Amino acid sequence: MSAKKEKQPNQIIELLTGRVIRSTGSWYRVRLENDNVWDCKLRGKFRIKGIKTTNPVAVGDWVRISIEGDIGFIHEIGKRNNYVLRKSVNLSRRAHILCSNIDQAILLFTLGQPVTTLGYIDRLLVTCEAFHIPAVIIFNKIDLLQEDGLKKLEDIKEKYERIGYKTVSISANNPQYTDQVISLLKDKTSFVVGRSGAGKSKTINLAEPNLKLKTGNISDFSGHGKHTTVYAELFPLSFGGEIIDSPGFKEMVIFDLDKDVLSHYFPEMIPLINECRFRNCIHVSEPGCAVKRGVEEGIVSHSRYNTYKGMLNEISDSDW
């Protein structure tokens, strides 16, 4: 978008288009279309309709700013194609927008150091489906797996590929996987998510070494990773595209999730839903349920169905 001028009382303010690349408290770093970067604050109060969040502006937002002296002011926030929520530590609000306008989510997992459960993988995939964000699964640290671990990995990959998800195996410590990671990230805005210690920053550094993102080690005491990324931040990639590095966290959350639509976020259940005897079937105890039949026939895996039932129970007990 080209710059426009808006007439204000006794002054003309030129508004420039940019994208938020970092958010720290009340300050936002914005990269303009000419690649200049400005530290900005909000001009006035902003409320995003329908979403109660701790932050009105998020990394990935397109905004319109004015330059006044040596700082910028955000006047407008563009419409979001999608966004990712996480639970807020601020109890006065319900959620925090981590980032927005994403082409794909790179879900990074490890079978060991730290251990990743299938339930955790499923929950992130469900969240991506709910947020309308295509997901790619990367399994990192395959160099640490023994023969039985590699066999388990192949079984897990087959489970998710069968229902339509792309999976990739890498070791972020090995340069031989560089081209594989670059091909996934090229010309897209990618959001990288996974537990602390899974190797998010190392994987990004593998594809773009000049970023030199800080990496950490696994805690010997807890077996979990140590947080090295403090804020979500958007970085341009030299080979095309952008990447959003994020703090490690337990899970993204779906806002106001309804029991009746949860099954729609499991791709393998979608073709079966209309075959259920009852239109309002939630696929647990109802007779004539096609989804339960799908579990018995192996169309829906037992592990995925157990995740589904667990999420149903949590919806009943949740105040989200």
C-alpha positions in Angstrom: 0.0 0.0 0.0 1.2 3.5 -0.8 1.4 6.2 1.8 -1.7 8.4 2.2 -2.2 11.7 4.0 -5.0 12.2 6.4 -6.1 15.7 7.4 -6.2 16.3 11.1 -7.1 19.6 12.8 -4.3 22.1 12.0 -2.0 19.4 10.6 -1.4 16.8 8.0 -0.2 13.4 9.1 1.4 11.0 6.6 0.6 7.4 7.3 3.0 4.7 6.3 2.3 0.9 6.0 4.5 -1.6 7.9 4.4 -4.9 9.7 5.0 -5.5 13.4 8.1 -7.6 13.8 8.4 -7.4 17.6 6.2 -6.6 20.6 7.6 -5.8 24.1 5.1 -4.4 26.5 3.8 -1.0 25.2 6.4 -0.8 22.4 6.2 -2.3 19.0 8.9 -2.6 16.4 7.6 -2.0 12.9 9.3 -2.7 9.5 8.1 -0.3 6.8 7.7 -1.2 3.1 11.0 0.5 2.4 12.7 -1.8 5.1 13.2 1.0 7.5 12.5 -0.1 11.1 10.8 2.1 13.7 10.0 1.7 17.4 6.4 2.6 17.8 3.7 3.2 20.4 -0.1 3.1 20.1 -2.0 6.3 19.2 -5.1 6.1 21.3 -6.9 3.0 22.4 -7.5 -0.1 20.3 -9.9 -2.9 20.7 -10.2 -5.9 18.4 -13.8 -6.8 18.0 -14.9 -10.1 19.5 -11.5 -11.0 21.1 -10.7 -10.1 24.7 -6.9 -10.1 24.8 -4.1 -8.5 26.7 -2.5 -7.0 23.6 -4.3 -5.1 20.8 -1.3 -5.4 18.5 0.6 -8.6 17.7 3.7 -9.7 15.8 2.7 -10.1 12.2 0.1 -7.4 12.2 0.0 -5.0 9.3 -0.3 -1.4 10.6 -0.4 2.2 9.5 2.0 4.5 11.4 3.1 8.1 11.6 6.6 9.2 12.3 6.9 12.0 14.9 10.5 12.9 15.8 12.4 9.8 16.4 9.5 7.4 17.2 6.4 6.1 15.4 2.8 6.0 16.4 0.4 3.2 15.3 -2.9 4.6 14.1 -4.5 1.7 12.3 -4.4 -2.1 12.5 -5.1 -4.1 9.4 -7.5 -7.1 9.2 -6.0 -10.4 10.3 -6.1 -13.4 8.1 -5.5 -15.6 11.1 -3.8 -15.5 14.5 -2.5 -17.6 17.4 -3.6 -17.3 21.0 -1.9 -18.5 24.2 -3.1 -18.3 27.7 -2.3 -15.1 29.4 -0.5 -14.7 32.7 -2.6 -11.6 33.2 -5.7 -12.9 35.0 -7.7 -9.9 34.1 -7.9 -11.0 30.5 -8.5 -14.2 28.8 -5.8 -14.6 26.2 -2.7 -13.1 24.5 -2.3 -12.9 20.7 1.1 -14.4 20.0 1.3 -13.6 16.3 -0.9 -13.1 13.2 -1.1 -13.4 9.4 0.7 -16.8 9.2 1.1 -19.0 6.1 2.1 -22.1 8.0 2.9 -23.4 11.4 6.1 -25.4 11.8 5.4 -27.8 14.7 8.7 -28.9 16.1 8.8 -32.1 18.2 11.4 -34.5 19.7 10.8 -38.0 20.9 13.4 -37.6 23.6 15.2 -34.6 25.3 12.5 -33.5 25.8 9.9 -36.2 25.4 6.8 -35.3 23.3 3.5 -37.1 23.8 1.1 -37.9 20.9 -1.5 -35.9 22.9 0.6 -32.8 22.7 1.1 -33.2 19.0 -2.7 -33.7 18.5 -3.6 -30.6 20.5 -1.3 -28.4 18.5 -2.7 -29.8 15.3 -6.3 -29.2 16.5 -5.4 -25.7 17.3 -3.9 -25.0 13.9 -7.0 -26.4 12.3 -9.2 -24.1 14.4 -7.0 -21.1 13.5 -7.0 -22.0 9.8 -3.2 -22.4 9.7 -1.7 -25.2 7.6 0.7 -27.3 9.8 4.0 -29.0 9.0 5.4 -31.5 11.5 9.2 -31.6 12.0 10.8 -34.3 14.2 14.2 -33.0 15.4 17.1 -34.7 17.1 16.8 -38.0 15.2 20.5 -38.4 15.7 19.8 -39.3 19.3 17.4 -42.1 18.5 18.4 -45.8 18.6 16.9 -48.4 16.3 13.7 -48.9 18.3 13.3 -45.1 18.6 13.7 -44.7 14.8 11.0 -47.4 14.2 8.7 -45.6 16.6 9.3 -42.4 14.8 8.4 -44.0 11.4 5.2 -45.4 12.9 4.2 -41.9 14.3 5.0 -40.2 11.0 2.9 -42.7 9.1 0.0 -42.0 11.5 0.0 -38.3 10.7 0.8 -38.5 7.0 -2.1 -40.9 6.5 -4.5 -38.1 7.6 -2.9 -35.5 5.4 -0.1 -33.8 7.4 3.4 -33.4 6.0 6.2 -34.7 8.3 9.9 -34.3 8.1 12.8 -35.8 10.2 15.9 -33.7 10.9 18.8 -33.1 13.2 19.3 -29.4 13.6 22.9 -30.0 14.5 23.7 -31.6 11.1 24.1 -29.2 8.0 23.0 -32.0 5.7 19.4 -31.1 6.6 19.8 -27.4 5.7 18.2 -27.6 2.2 15.3 -29.6 3.6 14.5 -26.9 6.1 15.0 -24.1 3.6 12.5 -25.7 1.2 9.9 -25.8 3.9 10.3 -22.1 4.8 11.0 -20.5 1.5 8.6 -17.6 0.5 6.2 -18.2 3.4 5.6 -16.5 6.7 6.1 -19.4 9.1 5.4 -19.7 12.8 7.7 -22.1 14.7 6.2 -23.7 17.8 7.2 -26.5 20.2 8.3 -27.2 23.7 11.3 -25.4 25.1 14.4 -27.5 24.3 13.0 -29.0 21.1 15.4 -27.0 19.0 13.3 -24.2 17.5 16.1 -21.7 17.4 18.7 -24.2 16.3 16.4 -25.2 13.4 16.0 -21.6 12.3 19.7 -21.1 12.6 20.3 -24.1 10.4 18.4 -22.5 7.6 19.5 -18.9 8.3 22.8 -18.9 10.2 23.2 -15.1 10.1 20.3 -14.8 12.5 22.4 -16.3 15.3 19.4 -16.9 17.5 20.3 -17.8 21.1 20.0 -21.5 21.9 20.0 -23.4 25.2 20.5 -26.8 26.6 18.2 -29.3 28.3 18.0 -29.0 32.1 19.5 -32.1 33.8 17.1 -31.7 36.7 13.8 -31.4 34.9 14.5 -33.0 31.5 12.9 -30.0 29.9 14.3 -27.1 27.8 15.4 -23.8 29.2 13.6 -20.8 27.7 15.9 -18.9 25.3 13.3 -17.0 23.4 11.6 -14.3 25.5 9.4 -12.5 22.9 7.8 -13.6 19.7 9.8 -11.9 16.8 9.5 -11.9 13.1 12.7 -12.2 11.0 13.2 -11.9 7.2 14.8 -14.8 5.5 17.5 -14.2 2.9 16.1 -16.9 0.6 12.6 -15.5 0.7 9.9 -15.5 3.3 9.8 -14.7 7.0 9.9 -16.7 10.2 8.4 -16.0 13.6 10.3 -17.4 16.5 8.3 -17.8 19.7 8.8 -18.6 23.4 8.4 -22.3 24.2 5.1 -22.9 25.9 2.8 -25.7 26.8 0.1 -25.2 24.2 -1.8 -22.7 22.1 -5.5 -22.3 23.0 -8.7 -22.2 21.0 -10.9 -19.4 22.0 -14.5 -20.3 23.0 -14.2 -23.9 21.8 -17.6 -25.7 21.4 -18.1 -29.4 21.9 -20.2 -29.6 18.8 -17.4 -28.5 16.5 -14.3 -30.1 18.1 -14.6 -33.1 15.8 -14.3 -30.8 12.7 -10.7 -30.1 13.7 -9.8 -33.8 13.3 -9.5 -34.2 9.5 -10.0 -38.0 9.6 -13.3 -37.5 11.4 -14.8 -35.1 9.0 -15.9 -37.6 6.3 -17.6 -39.7 9.0 -19.5 -37.0 10.9 -22.5 -36.9 8.5 -22.9 -40.7 8.7 -23.7 -40.6 12.4 -27.3 -41.5 13.3 -27.8 -38.3 15.4 -27.0 -34.9 14.0 -25.9 -33.6 17.4 -23.6 -36.7 18.0 -20.5 -35.8 20.0 -19.0 -39.3 19.3 -18.7 -40.7 22.8 -21.7 -42.8 23.9 -24.3 -42.3 21.2 -25.6 -45.3 19.3 -25.0 -45.4 15.5 -21.9 -43.2 15.7 -19.8 -43.4 12.6 -16.7 -41.9 14.3 -16.7 -44.7 16.9 -17.1 -47.2 14.1 -14.1 -45.5 12.4 -12.0 -46.1 15.5 -12.9 -49.7 15.5 -12.0 -50.0 11.8 -8.7 -48.1 12.2 -9.8 -45.0 10.2 -9.4 -43.0 13.4 -6.4 -44.0 15.5 -7.1 -44.8 19.2 -4.5 -42.2 20.3 -6.2 -39.4 18.4 -9.6 -40.5 19.6 -8.4 -40.5 23.2 -7.1 -36.9 22.7 -10.5 -36.0 21.3 -12.3 -37.3 24.3 -9.8 -35.7 26.7 -10.4 -32.3 25.0 -14.1 -32.8 25.3 -13.8 -33.3 29.0 -11.7 -30.2 29.3 -14.2 -28.1 27.4 -16.9 -29.0 30.0 -14.6 -27.9 32.9 -13.1 -24.9 31.2 -14.1 -21.2 31.6 -12.5 -20.3 28.3 
